[in-house]
Amino acid sequence: MLDLLRKPWVATCSETRDHLSDYVDGELEGRSLLRVRRHLGRCKRCRAMLDSLTRTLDGLRSLGTPEHMLTAGVEAAVLARIRDTEG
């Protein structure tokens, strides 16, 4: 019975997982945002998933923008040189 009363106010684990990316990106609004926030306040597993997602995104951002990454030609040249030194 308590679950029926809370449902409008608190998201489920499944619902929260479905919205985590939007939550992290600041794209959730209104009732969905409140339901996910309330669920995260109560669910250790979903908070751990949020933490993991946040750390993953921070790690990816630390790699830099695509302009700073290797181009395909440079990557191929580096790999070819590594292969040459191995053989």
C-alpha positions as CSV (number, residue, x, y, z in Angstrom):
1,M,0.0,0.0,0.0
2,L,2.8,2.4,0.9
3,D,4.4,1.9,-2.6
4,L,1.1,3.0,-4.2
5,L,1.1,6.1,-2.2
6,R,4.7,7.0,-2.9
7,K,4.7,6.2,-6.6
8,P,3.6,9.6,-7.8
9,W,6.4,11.1,-5.7
10,V,9.4,8.8,-6.1
11,A,10.8,7.2,-9.3
12,T,11.5,3.4,-9.4
13,C,15.1,2.1,-9.9
14,S,14.3,1.4,-13.5
15,E,12.8,4.8,-14.2
16,T,15.8,6.4,-12.4
17,R,18.3,4.5,-14.5
18,D,16.4,5.5,-17.7
19,H,16.8,9.2,-16.7
20,L,20.3,9.3,-15.2
21,S,22.0,10.6,-18.4
22,D,19.4,13.4,-18.7
23,Y,19.7,14.1,-14.9
24,V,23.5,14.5,-15.2
25,D,23.2,16.7,-18.3
26,G,20.7,18.9,-16.5
27,E,17.9,18.1,-19.0
28,L,15.3,16.7,-16.6
29,E,12.6,19.1,-15.5
30,G,9.5,19.2,-13.4
31,R,8.0,16.1,-11.9
32,S,10.5,13.8,-13.5
33,L,13.4,15.7,-11.9
34,L,11.7,15.6,-8.5
35,R,10.9,11.9,-8.7
36,V,14.5,11.0,-9.7
37,R,16.0,13.3,-7.0
38,R,13.7,11.7,-4.4
39,H,14.7,8.2,-5.5
40,L,18.4,9.0,-5.4
41,G,18.0,10.3,-1.9
42,R,16.7,6.9,-0.9
43,C,18.5,4.4,-3.1
44,K,22.2,3.6,-2.5
45,R,22.5,1.5,-5.7
46,C,21.2,4.2,-7.9
47,R,23.4,6.8,-6.2
48,A,26.4,4.4,-6.9
49,M,25.3,4.2,-10.6
50,L,25.1,8.0,-10.7
51,D,28.5,8.3,-9.2
52,S,29.9,5.8,-11.7
53,L,28.3,7.6,-14.6
54,T,29.6,11.0,-13.4
55,R,33.2,9.7,-13.0
56,T,33.1,8.1,-16.4
57,L,31.9,11.3,-18.1
58,D,34.5,13.3,-16.2
59,G,37.2,10.9,-17.4
60,L,36.0,11.2,-21.0
61,R,36.0,15.0,-20.7
62,S,39.5,15.0,-19.4
63,L,40.7,13.5,-22.7
64,G,40.0,16.8,-24.3
65,T,38.0,17.9,-27.2
66,P,38.0,16.0,-30.5
67,E,40.4,18.7,-31.9
68,H,43.0,17.5,-29.4
69,M,42.7,13.8,-30.2
70,L,44.8,12.0,-32.8
71,T,43.6,12.0,-36.4
72,A,43.1,8.6,-38.1
73,G,46.3,9.2,-40.2
74,V,48.5,9.9,-37.2
75,E,47.0,6.9,-35.3
76,A,47.7,4.6,-38.2
77,A,51.3,5.9,-38.5
78,V,51.9,5.4,-34.8
79,L,50.5,1.9,-34.8
80,A,52.6,1.0,-37.9
81,R,55.7,2.2,-36.2
82,I,54.9,0.1,-33.1
83,R,54.4,-3.0,-35.2
84,D,57.7,-2.3,-37.0
85,T,59.6,-2.2,-33.6
86,E,57.9,-5.3,-32.4
87,G,59.0,-7.5,-35.3
